[in-house]
């Protein structure tokens, strides 16, 4: 079985009747949403909130009941992917461009289960360029400030157009090299006017599940 699917299906075992569940974004979270849809058809009673329009549409198609934030005090469990996870369970996220909603949902969750294949488990963060969500106004200046912090930057495009997030913003992929002071960098980036948030998720994951190509799955 696909190692992303293995990790995703293991995470769904954590869900229980009555829970409010955060649905992640990306090709690994896709498998979790599929499995949740299957469990719901078999009788699992949960309600969910999604981290992107794409995940919300998929969940609705699968018959999962969705809730608006106005009706949620706390999310019991969120299941989401990551682009990198280190041994301290700090993350780089945002490869799919959903980092802002993912961080809002993660911060409202009692439990954040990260599901990855083995290629995402790294010794040190930073090989994957860090996604930073910025507002369109003055974006050239914001990118200059990111460069001044030492990043090689690349504004994300899709089909030769500027990639626009679900929130109407742009994404700049920033290569900082190895990130040793991740918490400090997360805060420094968010102090730049024009930066909405960045893909460093520090101290947020409560569980990490890794799927391996040999068909095994491990809870770190
Ligand atoms: C989306 C994300 C994804 O979780 C991350 O990019 C991993 O994606 P995939 O599961 O497709 O490898 O952060 O913003």
Boltz pocket constraint, residues with backbone or C-beta under 6 A from the ligand:
constraints:
  - pocket:
      binder: B
      contacts: [[A, 24], [A, 25], [A, 26], [A, 27], [A, 28], [A, 29], [A, 80], [A, 81], [A, 82], [A, 83], [A, 92], [A, 93], [A, 94], [A, 95], [A, 96], [A, 97], [A, 98], [A, 99], [A, 102], [A, 115]]
      max_distance: 6.0
